Amino acid sequence: MTIDIARAWKDEKYRKTLTAEELASLPPNPAGSEELSEKELEEVSGGIGSASSLCCVTGSSSCCKKAD
Protein backbone atom coordinates (compact mmCIF):
# COMPACT_ATOMS: atom_id res chain seq x y z
CA MET A 1 0.00 0.00 0.00
CA THR A 2 1.25 3.46 -0.87
CA ILE A 3 0.63 6.05 1.83
CA ASP A 4 -0.81 9.41 0.80
CA ILE A 5 1.32 11.57 3.09
CA ALA A 6 -0.60 14.83 2.67
CA ARG A 7 -3.89 13.03 3.24
CA ALA A 8 -2.49 11.30 6.32
CA TRP A 9 -1.55 14.71 7.74
CA LYS A 10 -4.97 16.24 7.00
CA ASP A 11 -7.53 13.42 7.26
CA GLU A 12 -7.98 11.86 10.69
CA LYS A 13 -10.23 9.06 9.37
CA TYR A 14 -7.60 8.07 6.81
CA ARG A 15 -4.83 8.29 9.41
CA LYS A 16 -6.75 5.87 11.65
CA THR A 17 -6.70 3.27 8.85
CA LEU A 18 -2.89 3.21 8.80
CA THR A 19 -0.91 0.61 10.69
CA ALA A 20 1.52 1.56 13.45
CA GLU A 21 4.38 0.89 11.04
CA GLU A 22 2.86 3.16 8.39
CA LEU A 23 2.27 5.92 10.94
CA ALA A 24 5.87 5.64 12.11
CA SER A 25 7.08 6.05 8.53
CA LEU A 26 5.26 9.37 8.02
CA PRO A 27 7.51 12.41 7.97
CA PRO A 28 6.66 15.17 10.44
CA ASN A 29 3.90 17.51 9.33
CA PRO A 30 5.52 20.78 8.18
CA ALA A 31 2.68 22.72 9.81
CA GLY A 32 3.70 21.31 13.18
CA SER A 33 1.74 19.42 15.77
CA GLU A 34 -2.02 19.63 15.69
CA GLU A 35 -2.18 19.26 19.46
CA LEU A 36 -2.01 22.27 21.77
CA SER A 37 -0.81 22.10 25.36
CA GLU A 38 -3.10 23.22 28.19
CA LYS A 39 -0.97 26.37 28.53
CA GLU A 40 -1.34 27.15 24.82
CA LEU A 41 -5.10 26.64 25.01
CA GLU A 42 -5.36 29.05 27.96
CA GLU A 43 -3.57 31.71 25.92
CA VAL A 44 -5.86 31.44 22.89
CA SER A 45 -8.12 34.45 22.53
CA GLY A 46 -9.75 33.70 19.19
CA GLY A 47 -8.15 36.66 17.48
CA ILE A 48 -9.46 39.21 19.97
CA GLY A 49 -6.77 40.95 22.01
CA SER A 50 -8.69 41.47 25.24
CA ALA A 51 -12.11 41.80 26.81
CA SER A 52 -12.10 45.54 26.06
CA SER A 53 -11.46 44.78 22.39
CA LEU A 54 -14.51 42.52 22.44
CA CYS A 55 -16.62 45.39 23.75
CA CYS A 56 -15.50 47.56 20.85
CA VAL A 57 -16.19 44.82 18.35
CA THR A 58 -19.69 44.24 19.69
CA GLY A 59 -20.35 47.98 19.92
CA SER A 60 -20.92 48.08 23.66
CA SER A 61 -20.45 51.66 24.85
CA SER A 62 -20.26 50.58 28.47
CA CYS A 63 -16.63 49.51 28.27
CA CYS A 64 -15.03 51.34 25.37
CA LYS A 65 -14.99 54.86 24.00
CA LYS A 66 -16.37 55.59 20.59
CA ALA A 67 -14.34 57.76 18.25
CA ASP A 68 -15.76 61.27 17.79
mmCIF file of the N, C-alpha and C atoms, coordinates in Angstrom:
data_MODEL
# 
_entry.id   MODEL 
# 
loop_
_atom_site.group_PDB 
_atom_site.id 
_atom_site.type_symbol 
_atom_site.label_atom_id 
_atom_site.label_alt_id 
_atom_site.label_comp_id 
_atom_site.label_asym_id 
_atom_site.label_entity_id 
_atom_site.label_seq_id 
_atom_site.pdbx_PDB_ins_code 
_atom_site.Cartn_x 
_atom_site.Cartn_y 
_atom_site.Cartn_z 
_atom_site.occupancy 
_atom_site.B_iso_or_equiv 
_atom_site.pdbx_formal_charge 
_atom_site.auth_seq_id 
_atom_site.auth_comp_id 
_atom_site.auth_asym_id 
_atom_site.auth_atom_id 
_atom_site.pdbx_PDB_model_num 
ATOM 1   N N  . MET A 1 1  ? 0.847   -1.187 0.000  1.00 0.00 ? 1  MET A N  1 
ATOM 2   C CA . MET A 1 1  ? 0.000   0.000  0.000  1.00 0.00 ? 1  MET A CA 1 
ATOM 3   C C  . MET A 1 1  ? 0.887   1.243  0.000  1.00 0.00 ? 1  MET A C  1 
ATOM 4   N N  . THR A 1 2  ? 0.558   2.188  -0.842 1.00 0.00 ? 2  THR A N  1 
ATOM 5   C CA . THR A 1 2  ? 1.252   3.463  -0.874 1.00 0.00 ? 2  THR A CA 1 
ATOM 6   C C  . THR A 1 2  ? 0.514   4.433  0.033  1.00 0.00 ? 2  THR A C  1 
ATOM 7   N N  . ILE A 1 3  ? 1.244   5.116  0.894  1.00 0.00 ? 3  ILE A N  1 
ATOM 8   C CA . ILE A 1 3  ? 0.633   6.053  1.833  1.00 0.00 ? 3  ILE A CA 1 
ATOM 9   C C  . ILE A 1 3  ? 0.550   7.425  1.176  1.00 0.00 ? 3  ILE A C  1 
ATOM 10  N N  . ASP A 1 4  ? -0.618  8.040  1.256  1.00 0.00 ? 4  ASP A N  1 
ATOM 11  C CA . ASP A 1 4  ? -0.812  9.407  0.798  1.00 0.00 ? 4  ASP A CA 1 
ATOM 12  C C  . ASP A 1 4  ? -0.442  10.314 1.970  1.00 0.00 ? 4  ASP A C  1 
ATOM 13  N N  . ILE A 1 5  ? 0.779   10.834 1.947  1.00 0.00 ? 5  ILE A N  1 
ATOM 14  C CA . ILE A 1 5  ? 1.319   11.574 3.090  1.00 0.00 ? 5  ILE A CA 1 
ATOM 15  C C  . ILE A 1 5  ? 0.482   12.802 3.418  1.00 0.00 ? 5  ILE A C  1 
ATOM 16  N N  . ALA A 1 6  ? 0.187   13.612 2.418  1.00 0.00 ? 6  ALA A N  1 
ATOM 17  C CA . ALA A 1 6  ? -0.595  14.827 2.669  1.00 0.00 ? 6  ALA A CA 1 
ATOM 18  C C  . ALA A 1 6  ? -1.964  14.482 3.247  1.00 0.00 ? 6  ALA A C  1 
ATOM 19  N N  . ARG A 1 7  ? -2.585  13.443 2.724  1.00 0.00 ? 7  ARG A N  1 
ATOM 20  C CA . ARG A 1 7  ? -3.893  13.026 3.238  1.00 0.00 ? 7  ARG A CA 1 
ATOM 21  C C  . ARG A 1 7  ? -3.773  12.523 4.671  1.00 0.00 ? 7  ARG A C  1 
ATOM 22  N N  . ALA A 1 8  ? -2.704  11.807 4.952  1.00 0.00 ? 8  ALA A N  1 
ATOM 23  C CA . ALA A 1 8  ? -2.490  11.301 6.316  1.00 0.00 ? 8  ALA A CA 1 
ATOM 24  C C  . ALA A 1 8  ? -2.337  12.458 7.308  1.00 0.00 ? 8  ALA A C  1 
ATOM 25  N N  . TRP A 1 9  ? -1.693  13.536 6.867  1.00 0.00 ? 9  TRP A N  1 
ATOM 26  C CA . TRP A 1 9  ? -1.550  14.709 7.737  1.00 0.00 ? 9  TRP A CA 1 
ATOM 27  C C  . TRP A 1 9  ? -2.883  15.411 7.974  1.00 0.00 ? 9  TRP A C  1 
ATOM 28  N N  . LYS A 1 10 ? -3.744  15.446 6.948  1.00 0.00 ? 10 LYS A N  1 
ATOM 29  C CA . LYS A 1 10 ? -4.966  16.242 7.003  1.00 0.00 ? 10 LYS A CA 1 
ATOM 30  C C  . LYS A 1 10 ? -6.216  15.482 7.427  1.00 0.00 ? 10 LYS A C  1 
ATOM 31  N N  . ASP A 1 11 ? -6.288  14.191 7.120  1.00 0.00 ? 11 ASP A N  1 
ATOM 32  C CA . ASP A 1 11 ? -7.527  13.417 7.262  1.00 0.00 ? 11 ASP A CA 1 
ATOM 33  C C  . ASP A 1 11 ? -7.418  12.414 8.399  1.00 0.00 ? 11 ASP A C  1 
ATOM 34  N N  . GLU A 1 12 ? -8.061  12.729 9.516  1.00 0.00 ? 12 GLU A N  1 
ATOM 35  C CA . GLU A 1 12 ? -7.976  11.861 10.694 1.00 0.00 ? 12 GLU A CA 1 
ATOM 36  C C  . GLU A 1 12 ? -8.541  10.469 10.423 1.00 0.00 ? 12 GLU A C  1 
ATOM 37  N N  . LYS A 1 13 ? -9.638  10.377 9.678  1.00 0.00 ? 13 LYS A N  1 
ATOM 38  C CA . LYS A 1 13 ? -10.228 9.064  9.370  1.00 0.00 ? 13 LYS A CA 1 
ATOM 39  C C  . LYS A 1 13 ? -9.244  8.208  8.580  1.00 0.00 ? 13 LYS A C  1 
ATOM 40  N N  . TYR A 1 14 ? -8.593  8.802  7.593  1.00 0.00 ? 14 TYR A N  1 
ATOM 41  C CA . TYR A 1 14 ? -7.598  8.071  6.805  1.00 0.00 ? 14 TYR A CA 1 
ATOM 42  C C  . TYR A 1 14 ? -6.432  7.653  7.683  1.00 0.00 ? 14 TYR A C  1 
ATOM 43  N N  . ARG A 1 15 ? -5.964  8.580  8.522  1.00 0.00 ? 15 ARG A N  1 
ATOM 44  C CA . ARG A 1 15 ? -4.828  8.293  9.409  1.00 0.00 ? 15 ARG A CA 1 
ATOM 45  C C  . ARG A 1 15 ? -5.126  7.101  10.322 1.00 0.00 ? 15 ARG A C  1 
ATOM 46  N N  . LYS A 1 16 ? -6.373  6.980  10.763 1.00 0.00 ? 16 LYS A N  1 
ATOM 47  C CA . LYS A 1 16 ? -6.752  5.874  11.650 1.00 0.00 ? 16 LYS A CA 1 
ATOM 48  C C  . LYS A 1 16 ? -6.748  4.521  10.934 1.00 0.00 ? 16 LYS A C  1 
ATOM 49  N N  . THR A 1 17 ? -6.744  4.531  9.599  1.00 0.00 ? 17 THR A N  1 
ATOM 50  C CA . THR A 1 17 ? -6.705  3.268  8.852  1.00 0.00 ? 17 THR A CA 1 
ATOM 51  C C  . THR A 1 17 ? -5.271  2.764  8.673  1.00 0.00 ? 17 THR A C  1 
ATOM 52  N N  . LEU A 1 18 ? -4.291  3.591  8.989  1.00 0.00 ? 18 LEU A N  1 
ATOM 53  C CA . LEU A 1 18 ? -2.893  3.213  8.802  1.00 0.00 ? 18 LEU A CA 1 
ATOM 54  C C  . LEU A 1 18 ? -2.403  2.355  9.959  1.00 0.00 ? 18 LEU A C  1 
ATOM 55  N N  . THR A 1 19 ? -1.501  1.458  9.653  1.00 0.00 ? 19 THR A N  1 
ATOM 56  C CA . THR A 1 19 ? -0.910  0.608  10.689 1.00 0.00 ? 19 THR A CA 1 
ATOM 57  C C  . THR A 1 19 ? 0.099   1.422  11.499 1.00 0.00 ? 19 THR A C  1 
ATOM 58  N N  . ALA A 1 20 ? 0.520   0.892  12.621 1.00 0.00 ? 20 ALA A N  1 
ATOM 59  C CA . ALA A 1 20 ? 1.519   1.562  13.450 1.00 0.00 ? 20 ALA A CA 1 
ATOM 60  C C  . ALA A 1 20 ? 2.815   1.763  12.664 1.00 0.00 ? 20 ALA A C  1 
ATOM 61  N N  . GLU A 1 21 ? 3.172   0.788  11.859 1.00 0.00 ? 21 GLU A N  1 
ATOM 62  C CA . GLU A 1 21 ? 4.385   0.886  11.045 1.00 0.00 ? 21 GLU A CA 1 
ATOM 63  C C  . GLU A 1 21 ? 4.258   2.004  10.009 1.00 0.00 ? 21 GLU A C  1 
ATOM 64  N N  . GLU A 1 22 ? 3.085   2.101  9.377  1.00 0.00 ? 22 GLU A N  1 
ATOM 65  C CA . GLU A 1 22 ? 2.862   3.159  8.387  1.00 0.00 ? 22 GLU A CA 1 
ATOM 66  C C  . GLU A 1 22 ? 2.888   4.544  9.049  1.00 0.00 ? 22 GLU A C  1 
ATOM 67  N N  . LEU A 1 23 ? 2.267   4.644  10.211 1.00 0.00 ? 23 LEU A N  1 
ATOM 68  C CA . LEU A 1 23 ? 2.273   5.917  10.935 1.00 0.00 ? 23 LEU A CA 1 
ATOM 69  C C  . LEU A 1 23 ? 3.698   6.328  11.309 1.00 0.00 ? 23 LEU A C  1 
ATOM 70  N N  . ALA A 1 24 ? 4.485   5.356  11.723 1.00 0.00 ? 24 ALA A N  1 
ATOM 71  C CA . ALA A 1 24 ? 5.869   5.641  12.108 1.00 0.00 ? 24 ALA A CA 1 
ATOM 72  C C  . ALA A 1 24 ? 6.698   6.092  10.911 1.00 0.00 ? 24 ALA A C  1 
ATOM 73  N N  . SER A 1 25 ? 6.307   5.683  9.714  1.00 0.00 ? 25 SER A N  1 
ATOM 74  C CA . SER A 1 25 ? 7.079   6.049  8.527  1.00 0.00 ? 25 SER A CA 1 
ATOM 75  C C  . SER A 1 25 ? 6.719   7.436  7.990  1.00 0.00 ? 25 SER A C  1 
ATOM 76  N N  . LEU A 1 26 ? 5.656   8.045  8.494  1.00 0.00 ? 26 LEU A N  1 
ATOM 77  C CA . LEU A 1 26 ? 5.261   9.369  8.023  1.00 0.00 ? 26 LEU A CA 1 
ATOM 78  C C  . LEU A 1 26 ? 6.282   10.420 8.457  1.00 0.00 ? 26 LEU A C  1 
ATOM 79  N N  . PRO A 1 27 ? 6.642   11.318 7.559  1.00 0.00 ? 27 PRO A N  1 
ATOM 80  C CA . PRO A 1 27 ? 7.510   12.412 7.966  1.00 0.00 ? 27 PRO A CA 1 
ATOM 81  C C  . PRO A 1 27 ? 6.714   13.397 8.830  1.00 0.00 ? 27 PRO A C  1 
ATOM 82  N N  . PRO A 1 28 ? 7.394   14.212 9.610  1.00 0.00 ? 28 PRO A N  1 
ATOM 83  C CA . PRO A 1 28 ? 6.661   15.175 10.440 1.00 0.00 ? 28 PRO A CA 1 
ATOM 84  C C  . PRO A 1 28 ? 5.877   16.164 9.573  1.00 0.00 ? 28 PRO A C  1 
ATOM 85  N N  . ASN A 1 29 ? 4.724   16.552 10.043 1.00 0.00 ? 29 ASN A N  1 
ATOM 86  C CA . ASN A 1 29 ? 3.900   17.513 9.334  1.00 0.00 ? 29 ASN A CA 1 
ATOM 87  C C  . ASN A 1 29 ? 4.608   18.872 9.355  1.00 0.00 ? 29 ASN A C  1 
ATOM 88  N N  . PRO A 1 30 ? 4.814   19.494 8.202  1.00 0.00 ? 30 PRO A N  1 
ATOM 89  C CA . PRO A 1 30 ? 5.520   20.776 8.178  1.00 0.00 ? 30 PRO A CA 1 
ATOM 90  C C  . PRO A 1 30 ? 4.759   21.897 8.888  1.00 0.00 ? 30 PRO A C  1 
ATOM 91  N N  . ALA A 1 31 ? 3.467   21.719 9.088  1.00 0.00 ? 31 ALA A N  1 
ATOM 92  C CA . ALA A 1 31 ? 2.675   22.722 9.808  1.00 0.00 ? 31 ALA A CA 1 
ATOM 93  C C  . ALA A 1 31 ? 2.839   22.583 11.311 1.00 0.00 ? 31 ALA A C  1 
ATOM 94  N N  . GLY A 1 32 ? 3.506   21.533 11.747 1.00 0.00 ? 32 GLY A N  1 
ATOM 95  C CA . GLY A 1 32 ? 3.697   21.310 13.177 1.00 0.00 ? 32 GLY A CA 1 
ATOM 96  C C  . GLY A 1 32 ? 2.629   20.421 13.761 1.00 0.00 ? 32 GLY A C  1 
ATOM 97  N N  . SER A 1 33 ? 2.683   20.282 15.054 1.00 0.00 ? 33 SER A N  1 
ATOM 98  C CA . SER A 1 33 ? 1.743   19.424 15.771 1.00 0.00 ? 33 SER A CA 1 
ATOM 99  C C  . SER A 1 33 ? 0.345   20.018 15.740 1.00 0.00 ? 33 SER A C  1 
ATOM 100 N N  . GLU A 1 34 ? -0.641  19.158 15.654 1.00 0.00 ? 34 GLU A N  1 
ATOM 101 C CA . GLU A 1 34 ? -2.020  19.631 15.686 1.00 0.00 ? 34 GLU A CA 1 
ATOM 102 C C  . GLU A 1 34 ? -2.567  19.676 17.108 1.00 0.00 ? 34 GLU A C  1 
ATOM 103 N N  . GLU A 1 35 ? -1.768  19.252 18.056 1.00 0.00 ? 35 GLU A N  1 
ATOM 104 C CA . GLU A 1 35 ? -2.176  19.258 19.459 1.00 0.00 ? 35 GLU A CA 1 
ATOM 105 C C  . GLU A 1 35 ? -1.618  20.489 20.165 1.00 0.00 ? 35 GLU A C  1 
ATOM 106 N N  . LEU A 1 36 ? -2.443  21.133 20.980 1.00 0.00 ? 36 LEU A N  1 
ATOM 107 C CA . LEU A 1 36 ? -2.005  22.273 21.774 1.00 0.00 ? 36 LEU A CA 1 
ATOM 108 C C  . LEU A 1 36 ? -1.921  21.851 23.232 1.00 0.00 ? 36 LEU A C  1 
ATOM 109 N N  . SER A 1 37 ? -0.941  22.389 23.928 1.00 0.00 ? 37 SER A N  1 
ATOM 110 C CA . SER A 1 37 ? -0.814  22.099 25.355 1.00 0.00 ? 37 SER A CA 1 
ATOM 111 C C  . SER A 1 37 ? -1.902  22.862 26.108 1.00 0.00 ? 37 SER A C  1 
ATOM 112 N N  . GLU A 1 38 ? -2.118  22.509 27.358 1.00 0.00 ? 38 GLU A N  1 
ATOM 113 C CA . GLU A 1 38 ? -3.097  23.219 28.190 1.00 0.00 ? 38 GLU A CA 1 
ATOM 114 C C  . GLU A 1 38 ? -2.726  24.700 28.290 1.00 0.00 ? 38 GLU A C  1 
ATOM 115 N N  . LYS A 1 39 ? -1.431  24.986 28.438 1.00 0.00 ? 39 LYS A N  1 
ATOM 116 C CA . LYS A 1 39 ? -0.969  26.373 28.534 1.00 0.00 ? 39 LYS A CA 1 
ATOM 117 C C  . LYS A 1 39 ? -1.295  27.137 27.249 1.00 0.00 ? 39 LYS A C  1 
ATOM 118 N N  . GLU A 1 40 ? -1.035  26.507 26.092 1.00 0.00 ? 40 GLU A N  1 
ATOM 119 C CA . GLU A 1 40 ? -1.338  27.151 24.818 1.00 0.00 ? 40 GLU A CA 1 
ATOM 120 C C  . GLU A 1 40 ? -2.839  27.408 24.672 1.00 0.00 ? 40 GLU A C  1 
ATOM 121 N N  . LEU A 1 41 ? -3.659  26.464 25.094 1.00 0.00 ? 41 LEU A N  1 
ATOM 122 C CA . LEU A 1 41 ? -5.104  26.636 25.012 1.00 0.00 ? 41 LEU A CA 1 
ATOM 123 C C  . LEU A 1 41 ? -5.585  27.779 25.897 1.00 0.00 ? 41 LEU A C  1 
ATOM 124 N N  . GLU A 1 42 ? -4.975  27.953 27.061 1.00 0.00 ? 42 GLU A N  1 
ATOM 125 C CA . GLU A 1 42 ? -5.356  29.046 27.962 1.00 0.00 ? 42 GLU A CA 1 
ATOM 126 C C  . GLU A 1 42 ? -5.017  30.404 27.374 1.00 0.00 ? 42 GLU A C  1 
ATOM 127 N N  . GLU A 1 43 ? -4.001  30.448 26.499 1.00 0.00 ? 43 GLU A N  1 
ATOM 128 C CA . GLU A 1 43 ? -3.569  31.712 25.917 1.00 0.00 ? 43 GLU A CA 1 
ATOM 129 C C  . GLU A 1 43 ? -4.325  32.088 24.652 1.00 0.00 ? 43 GLU A C  1 
ATOM 130 N N  . VAL A 1 44 ? -5.126  31.175 24.116 1.00 0.00 ? 44 VAL A N  1 
ATOM 131 C CA . VAL A 1 44 ? -5.862  31.443 22.887 1.00 0.00 ? 44 VAL A CA 1 
ATOM 132 C C  . VAL A 1 44 ? -6.977  32.436 23.176 1.00 0.00 ? 44 VAL A C  1 
ATOM 133 N N  . SER A 1 45 ? -7.068  33.463 22.336 1.00 0.00 ? 45 SER A N  1 
ATOM 134 C CA . SER A 1 45 ? -8.124  34.450 22.527 1.00 0.00 ? 45 SER A CA 1 
ATOM 135 C C  . SER A 1 45 ? -9.020  34.575 21.304 1.00 0.00 ? 45 SER A C  1 
ATOM 136 N N  . GLY A 1 46 ? -8.876  33.690 20.358 1.00 0.00 ? 46 GLY A N  1 
ATOM 137 C CA . GLY A 1 46 ? -9.752  33.701 19.194 1.00 0.00 ? 46 GLY A CA 1 
ATOM 138 C C  . GLY A 1 46 ? -9.580  34.914 18.301 1.00 0.00 ? 46 GLY A C  1 
ATOM 139 N N  . GLY A 1 47 ? -8.415  35.521 18.338 1.00 0.00 ? 47 GLY A N  1 
ATOM 140 C CA . GLY A 1 47 ? -8.152  36.664 17.484 1.00 0.00 ? 47 GLY A CA 1 
ATOM 141 C C  . GLY A 1 47 ? -8.520  37.990 18.108 1.00 0.00 ? 47 GLY A C  1 
ATOM 142 N N  . ILE A 1 48 ? -9.096  37.978 19.283 1.00 0.00 ? 48 ILE A N  1 
ATOM 143 C CA . ILE A 1 48 ? -9.460  39.210 19.974 1.00 0.00 ? 48 ILE A CA 1 
ATOM 144 C C  . ILE A 1 48 ? -8.406  39.455 21.054 1.00 0.00 ? 48 ILE A C  1 
ATOM 145 N N  . GLY A 1 49 ? -7.864  40.644 21.098 1.00 0.00 ? 49 GLY A N  1 
ATOM 146 C CA . GLY A 1 49 ? -6.768  40.946 22.011 1.00 0.00 ? 49 GLY A CA 1 
ATOM 147 C C  . GLY A 1 49 ? -7.134  40.930 23.475 1.00 0.00 ? 49 GLY A C  1 
ATOM 148 N N  . SER A 1 50 ? -8.312  41.417 23.825 1.00 0.00 ? 50 SER A N  1 
ATOM 149 C CA . SER A 1 50 ? -8.690  41.475 25.238 1.00 0.00 ? 50 SER A CA 1 
ATOM 150 C C  . SER A 1 50 ? -10.195 41.642 25.347 1.00 0.00 ? 50 SER A C  1 
ATOM 151 N N  . ALA A 1 51 ? -10.678 41.622 26.586 1.00 0.00 ? 51 ALA A N  1 
ATOM 152 C CA . ALA A 1 51 ? -12.115 41.801 26.807 1.00 0.00 ? 51 ALA A CA 1 
ATOM 153 C C  . ALA A 1 51 ? -12.556 43.175 26.332 1.00 0.00 ? 51 ALA A C  1 
ATOM 154 N N  . SER A 1 52 ? -11.715 44.203 26.512 1.00 0.00 ? 52 SER A N  1 
ATOM 155 C CA . SER A 1 52 ? -12.101 45.539 26.065 1.00 0.00 ? 52 SER A CA 1 
ATOM 156 C C  . SER A 1 52 ? -12.197 45.595 24.545 1.00 0.00 ? 52 SER A C  1 
ATOM 157 N N  . SER A 1 53 ? -11.354 44.839 23.851 1.00 0.00 ? 53 SER A N  1 
ATOM 158 C CA . SER A 1 53 ? -11.457 44.778 22.394 1.00 0.00 ? 53 SER A CA 1 
ATOM 159 C C  . SER A 1 53 ? -12.789 44.160 21.998 1.00 0.00 ? 53 SER A C  1 
ATOM 160 N N  . LEU A 1 54 ? -13.232 43.163 22.731 1.00 0.00 ? 54 LEU A N  1 
ATOM 161 C CA . LEU A 1 54 ? -14.507 42.523 22.439 1.00 0.00 ? 54 LEU A CA 1 
ATOM 162 C C  . LEU A 1 54 ? -15.636 43.520 22.559 1.00 0.00 ? 54 LEU A C  1 
ATOM 163 N N  . CYS A 1 55 ? -15.579 44.384 23.582 1.00 0.00 ? 55 CYS A N  1 
ATOM 164 C CA . CYS A 1 55 ? -16.617 45.391 23.746 1.00 0.00 ? 55 CYS A CA 1 
ATOM 165 C C  . CYS A 1 55 ? -16.686 46.294 22.519 1.00 0.00 ? 55 CYS A C  1 
ATOM 166 N N  . CYS A 1 56 ? -15.520 46.694 22.029 1.00 0.00 ? 56 CYS A N  1 
ATOM 167 C CA . CYS A 1 56 ? -15.505 47.561 20.853 1.00 0.00 ? 56 CYS A CA 1 
ATOM 168 C C  . CYS A 1 56 ? -16.028 46.843 19.621 1.00 0.00 ? 56 CYS A C  1 
ATOM 169 N N  . VAL A 1 57 ? -15.713 45.585 19.494 1.00 0.00 ? 57 VAL A N  1 
ATOM 170 C CA . VAL A 1 57 ? -16.185 44.816 18.349 1.00 0.00 ? 57 VAL A CA 1 
ATOM 171 C C  . VAL A 1 57 ? -17.694 44.663 18.391 1.00 0.00 ? 57 VAL A C  1 
ATOM 172 N N  . THR A 1 58 ? -18.252 44.438 19.578 1.00 0.00 ? 58 THR A N  1 
ATOM 173 C CA . THR A 1 58 ? -19.688 44.241 19.695 1.00 0.00 ? 58 THR A CA 1 
ATOM 174 C C  . THR A 1 58 ? -20.439 45.554 19.771 1.00 0.00 ? 58 THR A C  1 
ATOM 175 N N  . GLY A 1 59 ? -19.710 46.670 19.903 1.00 0.00 ? 59 GLY A N  1 
ATOM 176 C CA . GLY A 1 59 ? -20.352 47.977 19.919 1.00 0.00 ? 59 GLY A CA 1 
ATOM 177 C C  . GLY A 1 59 ? -20.873 48.391 21.276 1.00 0.00 ? 59 GLY A C  1 
ATOM 178 N N  . SER A 1 60 ? -20.467 47.720 22.320 1.00 0.00 ? 60 SER A N  1 
ATOM 179 C CA . SER A 1 60 ? -20.920 48.084 23.656 1.00 0.00 ? 60 SER A CA 1 
ATOM 180 C C  . SER A 1 60 ? -20.244 49.370 24.095 1.00 0.00 ? 60 SER A C  1 
ATOM 181 N N  . SER A 1 61 ? -21.029 50.389 24.431 1.00 0.00 ? 61 SER A N  1 
ATOM 182 C CA . SER A 1 61 ? -20.450 51.660 24.854 1.00 0.00 ? 61 SER A CA 1 
ATOM 183 C C  . SER A 1 61 ? -20.126 51.654 26.331 1.00 0.00 ? 61 SER A C  1 
ATOM 184 N N  . SER A 1 62 ? -20.491 50.604 27.031 1.00 0.00 ? 62 SER A N  1 
ATOM 185 C CA . SER A 1 62 ? -20.256 50.579 28.474 1.00 0.00 ? 62 SER A CA 1 
ATOM 186 C C  . SER A 1 62 ? -18.804 50.326 28.822 1.00 0.00 ? 62 SER A C  1 
ATOM 187 N N  . CYS A 1 63 ? -18.003 49.811 27.908 1.00 0.00 ? 63 CYS A N  1 
ATOM 188 C CA . CYS A 1 63 ? -16.628 49.515 28.272 1.00 0.00 ? 63 CYS A CA 1 
ATOM 189 C C  . CYS A 1 63 ? -15.599 50.028 27.284 1.00 0.00 ? 63 CYS A C  1 
ATOM 190 N N  . CYS A 1 64 ? -16.014 50.749 26.268 1.00 0.00 ? 64 CYS A N  1 
ATOM 191 C CA . CYS A 1 64 ? -15.032 51.342 25.372 1.00 0.00 ? 64 CYS A CA 1 
ATOM 192 C C  . CYS A 1 64 ? -15.542 52.655 24.832 1.00 0.00 ? 64 CYS A C  1 
ATOM 193 N N  . LYS A 1 65 ? -14.618 53.529 24.498 1.00 0.00 ? 65 LYS A N  1 
ATOM 194 C CA . LYS A 1 65 ? -14.986 54.859 24.003 1.00 0.00 ? 65 LYS A CA 1 
ATOM 195 C C  . LYS A 1 65 ? -15.175 54.807 22.498 1.00 0.00 ? 65 LYS A C  1 
ATOM 196 N N  . LYS A 1 66 ? -16.145 55.485 22.022 1.00 0.00 ? 66 LYS A N  1 
ATOM 197 C CA . LYS A 1 66 ? -16.373 55.595 20.587 1.00 0.00 ? 66 LYS A CA 1 
ATOM 198 C C  . LYS A 1 66 ? -15.569 56.780 20.070 1.00 0.00 ? 66 LYS A C  1 
ATOM 199 N N  . ALA A 1 67 ? -15.067 56.643 18.855 1.00 0.00 ? 67 ALA A N  1 
ATOM 200 C CA . ALA A 1 67 ? -14.335 57.763 18.250 1.00 0.00 ? 67 ALA A CA 1 
ATOM 201 C C  . ALA A 1 67 ? -15.327 58.870 17.899 1.00 0.00 ? 67 ALA A C  1 
ATOM 202 N N  . ASP A 1 68 ? -14.893 60.121 18.108 1.00 0.00 ? 68 ASP A N  1 
ATOM 203 C CA . ASP A 1 68 ? -15.755 61.268 17.791 1.00 0.00 ? 68 ASP A CA 1 
ATOM 204 C C  . ASP A 1 68 ? -15.826 61.503 16.312 1.00 0.00 ? 68 ASP A C  1 
# 
